[in-house]
Amino acid sequence: MDKTLLSIAIDGPAGAGKSTVAKKIAKKLNLEYIDTGAMYRAFTLKVLENGLDPKNENEVLSLLENTEIIFLNNHIYLDGKIVDEEIRNNSVSKNVSYVSSYSEVRKKMVELQQEMAKKNNVIMDGRDIGTVVLPNASYKFFITAQPEERGKRRYMELIEKGETDIILADIIDDINKRDKIDSTRKESPLRIPDDAIVIDSTNLTVDEVVDLIIELIKGVNKIVL
C-alpha cells in the first residue's frame, strides 16, 4: 500500500453503526468509502436470488467466479445492477454471516478491497478490516454497543423501510447469533485489533461517534484535516 495514502479501518459487530459512521467521516474528510459488509451482502443476495442454500458451501462457491461487485458514485453494483436497497432486507441479514464465513468468499472479497485501498484514500468498515484487510491502516477503530441496543437500531431501521413482519426480540436474537458466528468462524473471525481504539456507542449518537473519531485522528497526528 502507498504510504502516502490515508486508510481508516472501522471494525465491529452487527448493528453497531459502523457503516453510517464511516459514510459521514468519508464525507467530512473527503475519503472513498468502501462498505465491505455490503459486498458480502451483495453476494448473499445473489445466492438467495438463485435459490441456493447459504449454508451449503459448495452451492455458494459455484457462483463466486462469475460475480462482479463494484462501487460507483456511492452505489454498489451486483453484476451491473444497483442493489443498495435489496442488500439490506431481512433475509440477507439473516444469511450473510453464513456466506461470509467461507474461506474462498472472504479471500475473493479481501483481494478486491485491498486493491481499492492501493488506489485511494479510504475508510472501510467490516469485521476484519484492521486485522486482515488493512493490517497497516493509518488508523483503526472498533465500534461496538450492547446487543439489545444494536437490535433496537436494526429494528427501527427495518420499520422505517416499511417491514412489518418483524419482532424486536427476534432481531436481538439474530444479532446474538451473528455475533457468535462472526466471532467463532475459522476464517478471519471478528476480533478487536491489538492497536485499535475501542468506542462503545451504546449511549452515543452517530454524530457523537463521528466527531469523537475525527477528534482522535486530529489528536494523534496534530494536523488539520
Residue pairs with C-beta under 8 A, 6 or more apart in sequence:
1 7
1 114
1 117
1 118
1 134
1 136
2 118
5 117
5 118
5 120
5 121
5 122
6 29
6 31
6 121
6 122
6 138
7 117
7 121
7 122
7 123
7 124
7 134
7 136
7 137
7 138
7 139
8 22
8 25
8 31
8 122
8 123
8 124
8 137
8 138
8 139
8 140
8 141
8 217
9 124
9 125
9 129
9 130
9 133
9 134
9 137
9 139
9 140
9 141
9 193
9 196
10 18
10 21
10 22
10 123
10 124
10 125
10 126
10 129
10 140
10 141
10 142
10 143
11 18
11 125
11 126
11 127
11 128
11 129
11 130
11 131
11 140
11 141
11 142
11 143
11 190
11 192
11 193
11 196
12 18
12 125
12 127
12 142
12 143
12 144
13 127
13 144
13 150
13 175
13 178
13 179
13 182
13 190
14 93
14 97
14 150
14 154
14 175
14 178
14 179
14 182
15 145
15 150
15 151
15 153
15 154
15 175
16 143
16 144
16 145
16 150
16 201
17 143
17 145
17 153
17 201
17 206
17 209
18 37
18 125
18 126
18 143
19 35
19 37
19 38
19 125
20 206
21 125
21 143
21 201
21 206
21 209
21 210
21 213
22 33
22 35
22 123
22 124
22 125
23 33
23 35
24 206
24 207
24 210
25 31
25 123
25 210
25 213
25 214
26 32
26 33
26 123
28 210
28 214
28 225
29 123
29 214
29 225
30 121
31 120
31 121
31 122
31 123
32 116
32 120
32 121
32 122
32 123
33 74
33 122
33 123
33 124
34 71
34 113
34 116
34 117
34 122
34 123
34 124
35 71
35 76
35 124
35 125
36 109
36 113
36 124
36 125
36 126
36 129
36 133
37 96
37 125
37 126
37 127
38 76
38 87
39 69
39 76
39 109
39 112
39 113
40 96
40 99
40 100
40 105
40 109
41 87
41 88
41 92
41 93
41 96
42 69
42 76
42 78
42 83
42 87
43 63
43 64
43 67
43 69
43 78
43 99
43 105
43 109
44 54
44 87
44 92
44 95
44 96
44 99
44 100
45 78
45 83
45 86
45 87
45 92
46 63
46 67
46 78
46 79
47 54
47 59
47 60
47 63
47 95
47 99
48 54
48 91
48 92
48 95
50 63
52 59
52 60
52 62
52 63
53 59
53 60
54 60
54 95
54 98
54 99
55 98
57 102
60 99
60 102
60 105
61 102
61 104
61 105
64 104
64 105
64 108
67 78
67 79
68 77
68 78
68 79
68 80
69 76
69 77
69 78
69 109
69 112
70 76
70 77
71 77
71 116
75 82
75 84
76 82
76 83
76 84
76 87
77 83
78 87
85 161
86 92
88 157
88 161
89 163
90 158
90 163
90 166
93 154
93 174
94 174
97 177
97 178
97 181
97 182
97 185
98 181
99 105
100 106
100 109
100 127
101 181
101 185
101 186
101 187
102 187
103 186
103 187
106 128
106 187
106 188
110 128
110 132
110 133
110 188
113 124
113 129
113 133
113 134
114 133
114 134
116 122
117 124
117 133
117 134
124 133
124 134
126 133
127 182
127 188
127 189
127 190
128 188
128 189
128 190
129 137
129 140
130 137
130 140
130 142
130 193
130 195
130 196
131 188
131 191
131 193
132 188
135 193
139 197
139 216
139 217
139 220
140 193
140 195
140 196
140 197
141 196
141 197
141 198
141 199
141 213
141 216
142 192
142 193
142 196
142 197
142 198
142 199
143 199
143 201
143 209
144 198
144 199
144 200
144 201
145 153
145 200
145 201
145 202
146 202
147 172
147 175
147 176
147 179
148 172
149 202
150 172
150 175
151 168
151 171
151 172
151 174
151 175
152 168
152 172
154 171
154 175
155 166
155 168
155 171
158 166
158 171
159 166
179 190
182 189
182 190
183 189
183 190
183 191
192 198
197 216
199 209
199 212
199 213
201 209
204 212
214 225
217 225
218 224
218 225
